[in-house]
């Protein structure tokens, strides 16, 4: 499955932009009153509620979790090496693991080898196995909608990570999924600029926050993450600043910014 996934932080109500031309409506108060960009275009639909438990692998291209209350079923997701020059367009393969944790290393080696990571097995398999007991509980409120050739998803997220542990959503994830990468590119290519009388789209929010981050010398603003759950988890669980991760996150956002600007210039 090809996936575009964007994680945007939900900021406190007292947040005010230093430059009001960069609108960022994703605050706790707006979320509670449903004043947020709705990618799925579904009004009044039911939200799917679920708590997944993720293993904190500290690897951006490998995810390991148990889904909902099914503690015995491990789910592994592996991101293929970049399928295009657009880092933010990712292809993930999902494996449902029947193996017990005692045989996890063998199963990981088989799955990772199949996805082209043979050269990294000695490095990443022990790292993932050693992290099996470091978990993060992620509460999700999610809704989906099929639009033409793509599936649109919107998820409100809270975690059990201190000091931000809260029942209020702390992040919101927007995703566009399709079998073929060209369908996702076509979806974005068809988007024009957001009319001045409408709320900013999720993509506007990401690019507006990116502009603010570039001016934020004190690095007080959280970084939008343009990747799957593993990279987002790597970011929110980091105990110290990870320059490599931040550089990757910024590179992805900058690449997406150029793509969106090019698309809009052609409209």
C-alpha positions as CSV (number, residue, x, y, z in Angstrom):
1,X,0.0,0.0,0.0
2,X,1.3,3.4,-1.0
3,X,0.8,6.0,1.8
4,X,1.1,9.7,2.4
5,X,0.8,10.4,6.1
6,X,1.1,13.7,7.9
7,X,1.2,14.2,11.7
8,X,0.3,17.7,12.9
9,X,0.6,18.8,16.6
10,X,-2.4,20.1,18.4
11,X,-1.3,23.3,20.1
12,X,-2.5,24.8,23.4
13,X,-5.4,27.3,23.2
14,X,-3.1,30.1,24.4
15,X,-0.9,29.6,21.3
16,X,-0.7,32.7,19.2
17,X,1.4,33.0,16.0
18,X,4.0,35.7,15.9
19,X,2.9,36.2,12.3
20,X,-0.9,36.1,12.0
21,X,-0.7,35.5,8.2
22,X,0.3,32.0,9.0
23,X,-3.0,30.5,10.2
24,X,-2.8,27.3,12.3
25,X,-6.3,26.3,13.6
26,X,-5.3,23.0,15.2
27,X,-5.6,24.0,18.9
28,X,-7.3,22.0,21.7
29,X,-10.3,24.4,21.8
30,X,-10.9,24.1,18.1
31,X,-10.6,20.3,18.1
32,X,-13.2,20.1,20.9
33,X,-15.6,22.2,19.0
34,X,-14.9,20.4,15.7
35,X,-13.4,23.4,14.1
36,X,-10.6,21.6,12.2
37,X,-9.8,20.7,8.7
38,X,-11.8,17.5,7.8
39,X,-10.0,15.6,5.1
40,X,-12.6,12.9,4.8
41,X,-15.5,15.3,4.0
42,X,-17.8,13.1,6.1
43,X,-20.3,15.0,8.3
44,X,-21.8,13.2,11.3
45,X,-20.1,9.9,10.6
46,X,-19.1,7.5,13.4
47,X,-15.5,7.6,14.6
48,X,-13.6,4.4,15.2
49,X,-12.1,4.3,18.6
50,X,-9.1,2.1,19.3
51,X,-6.0,1.9,21.5
52,X,-3.0,0.4,19.9
53,X,0.2,-0.5,21.7
54,X,3.4,0.3,19.7
55,X,6.9,-1.0,20.4
56,X,9.3,2.0,20.5
57,X,11.8,0.6,18.0
58,X,13.5,3.9,17.4
59,X,13.7,3.0,13.7
60,X,11.7,5.1,11.2
61,X,11.0,2.4,8.6
62,X,9.9,-0.5,10.9
63,X,6.8,-0.5,13.0
64,X,5.7,-3.1,15.5
65,X,2.4,-3.0,17.4
66,X,-0.5,-4.9,18.9
67,X,-3.9,-3.7,17.5
68,X,-6.6,-2.9,20.0
69,X,-7.1,-5.4,22.8
70,X,-5.5,-8.3,20.9
71,X,-2.3,-8.6,22.9
72,X,-1.2,-11.8,21.3
73,X,-1.1,-10.7,17.7
74,X,1.9,-8.6,16.6
75,X,1.6,-6.5,13.5
76,X,4.8,-5.6,11.6
77,X,5.0,-2.8,9.1
78,X,8.0,-2.3,6.9
79,X,8.6,0.7,4.7
80,X,10.3,-0.1,1.4
81,X,13.3,2.0,0.5
82,X,12.1,5.2,-1.2
83,X,10.0,4.5,-4.2
84,X,10.6,7.9,-5.7
85,X,12.5,11.1,-5.2
86,X,9.5,12.2,-3.1
87,X,10.5,11.0,0.4
88,X,7.0,11.7,1.7
89,X,5.4,9.1,-0.7
90,X,5.9,5.8,1.1
91,X,5.2,2.1,0.4
92,X,4.5,-0.1,3.4
93,X,4.1,-3.8,3.7
94,X,2.1,-5.2,6.6
95,X,2.8,-8.6,8.2
96,X,0.6,-10.2,10.8
97,X,3.0,-12.2,13.0
98,X,1.9,-15.4,14.6
99,X,5.3,-16.0,16.0
100,X,5.8,-15.6,19.7
101,X,8.3,-13.1,21.1
102,X,10.8,-16.0,21.7
103,X,11.1,-16.4,17.9
104,X,10.7,-12.7,17.0
105,X,14.3,-12.3,15.7
106,X,13.9,-15.1,13.1
107,X,10.6,-13.7,11.9
108,X,12.0,-10.2,11.7
109,X,14.9,-11.4,9.6
110,X,12.6,-13.1,7.1
111,X,10.3,-10.1,6.7
112,X,13.1,-7.5,6.6
113,X,15.0,-9.5,4.0
114,X,11.9,-9.7,1.8
115,X,11.7,-5.9,1.8
116,X,15.4,-5.3,0.8
117,X,17.1,-4.7,4.2
118,X,19.4,-7.7,4.2
119,X,22.4,-5.4,4.7
120,X,21.0,-4.0,7.9
121,X,19.8,-7.2,9.6
122,X,22.7,-7.4,12.1
123,X,22.1,-3.8,13.1
124,X,18.3,-3.5,13.3
125,X,17.0,-6.9,14.3
126,X,18.7,-7.0,17.8
127,X,17.7,-3.3,18.3
128,X,14.0,-4.1,17.6
129,X,14.1,-7.3,19.8
130,X,15.7,-5.4,22.7
131,X,13.0,-2.7,22.5
132,X,10.1,-5.2,22.7
133,X,9.3,-4.2,26.3
134,X,9.4,-0.4,25.6
135,X,5.9,0.4,24.5
136,X,3.7,3.4,23.9
137,X,-0.1,3.3,24.2
138,X,-1.7,5.3,21.4
139,X,-5.4,6.1,21.6
140,X,-7.0,6.8,18.2
141,X,-10.3,8.3,17.1
142,X,-10.3,7.6,13.3
143,X,-12.6,8.0,10.3
144,X,-12.1,7.1,6.7
145,X,-13.7,7.8,3.3
146,X,-13.0,6.6,-0.2
147,X,-12.6,9.5,-2.7
148,X,-12.1,8.5,-6.3
149,X,-9.0,6.3,-6.4
150,X,-7.7,7.1,-2.9
151,X,-8.7,6.4,0.7
152,X,-8.7,9.5,3.0
153,X,-8.1,9.1,6.7
154,X,-8.2,11.5,9.6
155,X,-7.2,10.4,13.1
156,X,-7.1,12.2,16.5
157,X,-4.3,10.8,18.7
158,X,-3.4,10.9,22.3
159,X,-0.6,9.0,24.1
160,X,0.5,7.9,27.5
161,X,3.8,9.6,27.3
162,X,4.6,12.0,30.1
163,X,4.6,14.9,30.5
164,X,2.0,15.4,27.8
165,X,-0.2,12.4,28.9
166,X,-3.7,13.5,28.5
167,X,-7.2,12.3,27.4
168,X,-7.2,15.3,25.0
169,X,-5.9,14.7,21.5
170,X,-2.3,15.8,21.2
171,X,-1.8,15.1,17.5
172,X,-3.9,14.7,14.4
173,X,-2.9,12.5,11.5
174,X,-4.1,13.0,7.9
175,X,-3.4,10.2,5.4
176,X,-4.0,9.5,1.7
177,X,-3.7,5.9,0.7
178,X,-3.8,4.1,-2.7
179,X,-2.4,1.0,-4.4
180,X,-0.6,3.1,-7.0
181,X,1.7,6.1,-6.2
182,X,0.4,7.9,-9.3
183,X,-3.1,8.0,-7.7
184,X,-1.9,9.9,-4.7
185,X,0.1,12.3,-6.9
186,X,-3.0,12.8,-9.1
187,X,-5.1,13.6,-6.0
188,X,-2.6,16.3,-4.8
189,X,-2.1,17.7,-8.4
190,X,-5.8,18.3,-8.6
191,X,-5.9,20.5,-5.5
192,X,-5.9,24.2,-5.9
193,X,-5.3,26.9,-3.4
194,X,-7.7,27.2,-0.4
195,X,-10.2,30.1,-1.0
196,X,-9.6,33.0,1.4
197,X,-13.0,32.6,3.0
198,X,-12.4,28.9,3.9
199,X,-10.4,27.4,6.7
200,X,-6.9,26.2,5.7
201,X,-6.5,22.6,4.5
202,X,-4.3,20.1,6.4
203,X,-1.6,20.8,3.9
204,X,-1.9,24.6,4.5
205,X,-1.6,24.0,8.2
206,X,1.6,21.9,7.7
207,X,3.2,24.5,5.4
208,X,2.2,27.4,7.6
209,X,3.7,25.7,10.7
210,X,6.8,24.9,8.6
211,X,7.2,28.7,7.9
212,X,6.8,29.4,11.6
213,X,9.4,26.8,12.6
214,X,11.9,28.3,10.2
215,X,11.6,31.5,12.2
216,X,11.6,29.8,15.6
217,X,15.2,30.1,16.7
218,X,14.3,28.8,20.2
219,X,12.8,25.6,18.7
220,X,9.7,25.8,20.8
221,X,7.3,24.5,18.2
222,X,6.8,20.8,17.5
223,X,7.8,19.5,14.1
224,X,5.1,18.2,11.7
225,X,6.1,14.6,10.8
226,X,5.5,13.6,7.2
227,X,5.9,9.8,7.4
228,X,4.3,6.7,9.0
229,X,3.7,6.0,12.7
230,X,7.3,4.6,13.3
231,X,9.0,8.0,12.5
232,X,6.4,9.9,14.5
233,X,7.0,7.6,17.5
234,X,10.7,8.0,17.1
235,X,10.2,11.8,17.3
236,X,7.8,11.9,20.3
237,X,9.7,9.4,22.3
238,X,13.2,11.0,21.8
239,X,14.7,11.9,25.2
240,X,17.2,14.3,23.5
241,X,17.1,16.2,20.2
242,X,17.9,13.9,17.3
243,X,19.5,16.1,14.6
244,X,19.4,13.3,11.9
245,X,15.7,12.8,12.5
246,X,14.9,16.5,12.5
247,X,16.9,16.9,9.2
248,X,14.9,14.1,7.7
249,X,11.6,15.6,8.8
250,X,12.6,19.0,7.5
251,X,13.7,17.6,4.2
252,X,10.4,15.7,3.7
253,X,8.4,18.9,4.5
254,X,10.5,21.0,2.2
255,X,10.1,18.5,-0.6
256,X,6.3,18.4,-0.1
257,X,6.2,22.2,0.0
258,X,7.9,22.4,-3.4
259,X,5.5,19.8,-4.9
260,X,2.4,21.6,-3.6
261,X,3.6,25.0,-4.7
262,X,4.3,23.6,-8.2
263,X,0.9,22.0,-8.4
264,X,-0.9,25.2,-7.4
265,X,1.2,27.2,-9.9
266,X,-0.1,25.1,-12.7
267,X,-3.8,25.6,-11.8
